[in-house]
Amino acid sequence: MSVKRHLLVVSLVSILGGKAAAATGDPSFALNWNCNGCHGPDGASVGQHIPSIAGMHPRYLFTVMRSYKLDDRYSTIMGRVAKGYSVAEIRSMAAYYSGKEWSNASVEVNDDQVAAGREVHEELCSECHENGGHYQDKEIPRLAGQWPEYLLQQMVDFQNPQLKMPQPEKMQRRMADLSQEELKALSVFYAKARSTLPPDTKLGNNATGTDPKSGIDH
């Protein structure tokens, strides 16, 4: 989808959201409706290049959106979208989506790529992205179950020094020399990563896992 067409969709969704908000009497409904137009119902994305945001840490979502608004984070579209919201509205949206249930991307993957990605993860990424990428906090996003196409593009952007993507220095160093094949394998690994913690362990905003090992659901 072209940038112009994407912005047209966002504008149309915004108009419909405004009418829906008026009908329900809830102004926050329009904010979430606008996001759902691209990120899927309640933030569960059905688009390969658009991330799911349901169940993510509210402070992380707020920080990313605010970075888009201030042009501190590279984007093709989100910068223009975020500028249309106040800081208070961004905080409200972050709180809303953090309370929604995460939905894993439905993808078919190559077992060899998953294994290769697991090796990269355990060597370079597991220290921060614990429990197979399930761990998250105000600075670390959940990666497990995210769309691999989106993850790959983000990692490619992180490698591009001209884009100046906000990232820890340690992450920048570790990603610098990874090949396209290694990045793709890593994105596929995270798309299929499943938690190794007990089933009753709460993840999402309450994630406390510290196990760096990874489980894969084939």
C-alpha positions as CSV (number, residue, x, y, z in Angstrom):
1,M,0.0,0.0,0.0
2,S,1.4,3.4,-1.0
3,V,1.9,6.1,1.6
4,K,-0.8,8.3,0.0
5,R,-3.3,5.5,0.0
6,H,-2.5,4.5,3.5
7,L,-3.1,8.1,4.7
8,L,-6.4,8.1,2.9
9,V,-7.4,5.0,4.7
10,V,-6.4,6.5,8.0
11,S,-8.4,9.7,7.2
12,L,-11.6,7.7,6.3
13,V,-11.3,5.6,9.4
14,S,-10.9,8.7,11.5
15,I,-14.1,10.2,10.1
16,L,-16.0,6.9,10.7
17,G,-14.5,6.7,14.2
18,G,-15.7,10.2,15.0
19,K,-19.2,9.3,14.0
20,A,-19.0,6.2,16.1
21,A,-17.8,8.1,19.0
22,A,-20.7,10.6,18.7
23,A,-23.1,7.7,18.6
24,T,-21.6,6.0,21.7
25,G,-20.9,9.2,23.7
26,D,-17.4,7.9,24.4
27,P,-14.6,10.1,22.9
28,S,-11.9,7.5,23.6
29,F,-13.7,5.2,21.2
30,A,-12.6,7.2,18.2
31,L,-9.0,7.1,19.3
32,N,-8.9,3.4,19.4
33,W,-11.1,3.0,16.3
34,N,-8.5,5.0,14.3
35,C,-5.7,2.6,15.3
36,N,-7.8,-0.5,14.7
37,G,-8.0,0.5,11.0
38,C,-4.4,-0.5,10.5
39,H,-3.4,-2.5,13.6
40,G,-6.5,-4.7,13.6
41,P,-9.3,-5.2,16.0
42,D,-8.2,-4.1,19.5
43,G,-4.6,-4.0,18.2
44,A,-4.3,-7.6,17.0
45,S,-2.8,-7.1,13.5
46,V,-3.7,-9.1,10.5
47,G,-1.2,-7.4,8.3
48,Q,2.2,-8.8,7.8
49,H,4.0,-5.5,7.9
50,I,2.0,-3.9,10.6
51,P,2.7,-4.9,14.2
52,S,0.3,-6.2,16.8
53,I,0.1,-3.8,19.7
54,A,-2.4,-5.5,21.9
55,G,-1.1,-6.4,25.4
56,M,2.1,-4.4,25.0
57,H,3.5,-2.5,28.0
58,P,1.7,0.9,28.2
59,R,4.8,2.9,28.9
60,Y,6.6,1.3,25.9
61,L,3.6,2.1,23.6
62,F,3.5,5.7,24.9
63,T,7.2,6.2,24.4
64,V,7.2,4.9,20.9
65,M,4.1,7.0,19.9
66,R,5.6,10.1,21.5
67,S,8.9,9.5,19.6
68,Y,6.9,9.4,16.4
69,K,5.1,12.6,17.3
70,L,8.4,14.4,18.0
71,D,10.2,13.0,14.9
72,D,12.6,11.2,17.2
73,R,11.8,7.8,15.5
74,Y,11.9,7.1,11.8
75,S,8.7,6.2,10.1
76,T,7.0,6.4,6.7
77,I,3.5,7.1,8.1
78,M,3.3,7.0,11.9
79,G,5.1,10.3,12.4
80,R,2.3,12.1,10.5
81,V,-0.4,10.1,12.3
82,A,1.0,10.7,15.8
83,K,1.2,14.4,15.3
84,G,-2.6,14.4,15.2
85,Y,-2.8,13.4,18.8
86,S,-2.1,15.1,22.1
87,V,0.2,13.6,24.7
88,A,-2.9,12.8,26.9
89,E,-4.6,11.1,24.0
90,I,-1.5,9.0,23.3
91,R,-1.3,8.0,26.9
92,S,-5.0,7.0,26.8
93,M,-4.4,4.8,23.7
94,A,-1.4,3.1,25.2
95,A,-3.4,2.3,28.3
96,Y,-6.2,0.9,26.3
97,Y,-4.2,-1.4,24.1
98,S,-2.0,-2.6,26.9
99,G,-5.2,-4.1,28.5
100,K,-6.0,-6.1,25.4
101,E,-5.1,-9.8,24.8
102,W,-2.1,-10.6,22.7
103,S,-2.7,-12.6,19.5
104,N,0.1,-14.5,17.9
105,A,0.8,-14.0,14.2
106,S,-0.4,-17.0,12.1
107,V,2.6,-17.9,10.0
108,E,4.1,-21.0,8.3
109,V,7.9,-21.1,8.8
110,N,10.9,-23.1,7.8
111,D,12.3,-25.3,10.6
112,D,15.9,-24.6,9.5
113,Q,15.3,-20.9,9.7
114,V,13.8,-21.2,13.1
115,A,16.8,-23.2,14.4
116,A,19.2,-20.7,12.9
117,G,17.3,-17.8,14.4
118,R,17.3,-19.5,17.8
119,E,21.1,-19.7,17.7
120,V,21.4,-15.9,17.0
121,H,18.8,-15.2,19.7
122,E,20.7,-17.2,22.4
123,E,24.0,-15.8,21.5
124,L,23.1,-12.1,21.0
125,C,19.6,-11.3,22.2
126,S,18.5,-13.5,25.1
127,E,20.1,-11.3,27.7
128,C,17.4,-8.6,27.2
129,H,14.7,-10.4,25.2
130,E,14.3,-13.1,27.7
131,N,12.0,-16.2,27.6
132,G,12.2,-16.4,23.8
133,G,11.2,-12.8,23.3
134,H,8.1,-12.9,25.6
135,Y,9.6,-10.7,28.2
136,Q,8.6,-7.0,28.0
137,D,8.9,-3.9,30.1
138,K,8.8,-0.1,29.5
139,E,11.9,-0.2,27.3
140,I,11.7,-3.7,25.8
141,P,8.9,-4.8,23.5
142,R,7.4,-8.2,23.2
143,L,8.8,-10.0,20.1
144,A,7.4,-13.5,20.4
145,G,4.4,-14.0,18.2
146,Q,4.9,-10.8,16.2
147,W,4.8,-10.8,12.4
148,P,8.2,-11.8,11.0
149,E,7.9,-9.4,8.0
150,Y,7.5,-6.5,10.4
151,L,10.3,-7.6,12.7
152,L,12.7,-8.0,9.7
153,Q,12.0,-4.5,8.4
154,Q,12.5,-3.0,11.9
155,M,15.8,-4.8,12.3
156,V,16.9,-3.6,8.8
157,D,16.0,-0.1,9.8
158,F,18.0,-0.5,13.1
159,Q,21.0,-1.4,11.1
160,N,20.8,1.7,9.0
161,P,22.8,4.5,10.7
162,Q,21.2,7.2,8.6
163,L,17.8,6.5,10.1
164,K,19.2,6.9,13.7
165,M,16.6,4.5,15.2
166,P,16.6,4.8,19.0
167,Q,18.2,1.7,20.4
168,P,20.6,0.7,23.2
169,E,24.3,0.9,22.3
170,K,24.7,-2.8,23.1
171,M,21.9,-3.7,20.7
172,Q,23.4,-1.5,18.0
173,R,26.8,-3.2,18.3
174,R,25.4,-6.7,18.3
175,M,23.2,-6.2,15.3
176,A,25.7,-4.3,13.2
177,D,27.3,-7.4,11.6
178,L,24.3,-9.6,11.2
179,S,23.6,-10.6,7.6
180,Q,20.2,-10.3,5.9
181,E,19.8,-14.1,6.2
182,E,20.5,-14.0,10.0
183,L,18.0,-11.2,10.5
184,K,15.4,-13.1,8.6
185,A,16.1,-16.2,10.6
186,L,15.8,-14.2,13.8
187,S,12.5,-12.7,12.8
188,V,11.1,-16.1,11.9
189,F,12.3,-17.5,15.2
190,Y,10.5,-14.8,17.2
191,A,7.3,-15.3,15.1
192,K,7.1,-18.9,16.4
193,A,8.7,-18.6,19.8
194,R,6.5,-19.9,22.7
195,S,7.1,-19.4,26.4
196,T,9.0,-22.0,28.4
197,L,7.5,-20.6,31.6
198,P,4.7,-22.5,33.5
199,P,1.3,-22.0,31.8
200,D,-0.1,-20.0,34.8
201,T,2.8,-17.4,34.6
202,K,1.4,-14.0,33.6
203,L,3.1,-12.4,30.7
204,G,2.1,-9.1,28.9
205,N,2.4,-6.1,31.2
206,N,3.2,-8.3,34.2
207,A,6.0,-10.2,32.5
208,T,8.7,-11.2,35.0
209,G,10.2,-14.1,33.2
210,T,14.0,-14.4,33.5
211,D,14.6,-17.7,31.6
212,P,16.7,-16.9,28.5
213,K,16.0,-20.3,27.0
214,S,13.4,-20.6,24.3
215,G,10.5,-22.9,23.3
216,I,9.3,-23.3,19.8
217,D,5.8,-24.3,18.7
218,H,5.9,-26.1,15.4
